[in-house]
């Protein structure tokens, strides 16, 4: 039989063979369809379970994170640490959770662990201002001053998402305070003056800067800044009063008693306009200081006085100091007997005698004698304060003047 005949015979199946063939095709099709449906079902179930599991993880991590936030708000950072760790166990790459954990570690005093987390975040975002600020604060805790200063500087130059100006001002003030604590007042002054230049429209910030300038041994610039607050149109009355009080104290420490007195006079005028602005204790203190400065202005022999008035004040002060010297000598002898001695106190007697009981005529135009009278007055108040205790009244004022000899007009 030829090949063509064999092929033709295969195409002509018997009815029974055709039925069997169809059954096989149907069975195969059904089997394939069943497998396909089973595969689809398994895929759907797998997706459902995975999605459910992922959603459950998401719910759990958010729940732990929220618990940590609540713990931080309530002041329990140690509890927050564990909550944030649990949140991170579900989502280890979540930077919000890492940041929260680092903050909780820092707040709970776990400095090294906090530094490790913040450093990791910093490596990914070295220009982030907030991360540099946190690392600066941690370096302060660890006693690494230079590293702290470097991080503070990076925080100043770093990126801030919103309110960058305000945050940089706060950082400068914080850095200045830290530099003061390190005994570096000059460096602190530089930061404060830079902060002042960026805060001219902010009286509250200016007041803080003035206080820090005062701490940084810069009374001159502190005075200028307090005056900015005093004359600022947006300054609250209480800020103005506090600035005037500080002005008077600084001026007095510099021997500028006229300026101190004028500041307190302006204080009282402002208080008259705003009676509730100052506290009762502050107002009472200012009133006493004002009385004190006004009396001091009557004791100081200013060079601007007429010659006779100037010489009269020199003699007035010397007479007050001499009476104090005599009382002190009597007290010393009454307690320790007539032979009681104090070399410095006893030396005042011959020095007074050597002045020759000067009067206005003797002092007139006699600058050397005027200087000797002034020197004796100052020395008498200083010595009697050491021997006989803290003076009161005019002697207390003369002692203060003796300790601040550079009395400006």
Secondary structure, 3 states (H helix, E strand, C coil): CCHHHHHHHHHCCCHHHHHHHHHHHHHHHHHHHHHHHHHHHHHHHHHHHHHHHHHHHHHHHHHHHHHHHHHHHCCCHHHHHHHHHHHHHHCCCCHHHHHHHHHHHHHCCCHHHHHHHHHHHHHHCCCEHHHHHHHHHHHHHCCCHHHHHHHHHHHHHCECCCCHHHHHHHHHHHHHHHHHHCCCHHHHHHHHHHHHHCCCCCHHHHHHHHHHHHHCCCHHHHHHHHHHHHHCCCCCHHHHHHHHHHHHHHHHHCCCHHHHHHHHHHHHHHHHHCCCCCCHHHHHHHHHHHHHHHHHHHHCCCCCCCHHHHHHHHHHHHHHHHHHHHHHHHHHHHHHCCCCCCHHHHHHHHHHHHCCCCCHHHHCCCHHHHHHHHHHHHHHHHHHHHHHCCCCHHHHHHHHHHHCCCCCC
